[in-house]
Amino acid sequence: MGEDARKIFAANLVKYLNAKNKTQVELAEYVKCSSSTAADWCNGKKYPRPDKMQRIADFLGVKMSDLQMEHDPADEVDVAFYGDYRKLDSRDKETIRSMVRVMRERRARKD
């Protein structure tokens, strides 16, 4: 596997681990590999086999392509926001949804 693919995979893996508040140790336990292998994936030193990559994707609740493809930096904000959003209670989530509706309405009036 090429160095670029390893770097892209590593960046995405670290991004999703952070966004979902998961550790390399938890990843290694779920995927059934050594913690040093998980660290090598996160550092871009190694690239997982397809079966392991599918387990990683399952662990993170993403598609394999989310791990393999380069993403727009704005996507990182979306992932981080979603990770924080998931921790909110239903009342706070409804407040955010209401705020988004208000912003859409304002934008629609300006157009």
Stockholm file with secondary structure:
# STOCKHOLM 1.0

chainA/1-111         MGEDARKIFAANLVKYLNAKNKTQVELAEYVKCSSSTAADWCNGKKYPRPDKMQRIADFLGVKMSDLQMEHDPADEVDVAFYGDYRKLDSRDKETIRSMVRVMRERRARKD
#=GR chainA/1-111 SS CCHHHHHHHHHHHHHHHHHTTCCHHHHHHHHTSCHHHHHHHHHTSCCCCHHHHHHHHHHHTSCHHHHHSCCCHHHHHHHHHHHHHHTSCHHHHHHHHHHHHHHHHHHHHHC
#=GC SS_cons         CCHHHHHHHHHHHHHHHHHTTCCHHHHHHHHTSCHHHHHHHHHTSCCCCHHHHHHHHHHHTSCHHHHHSCCCHHHHHHHHHHHHHHTSCHHHHHHHHHHHHHHHHHHHHHC
//
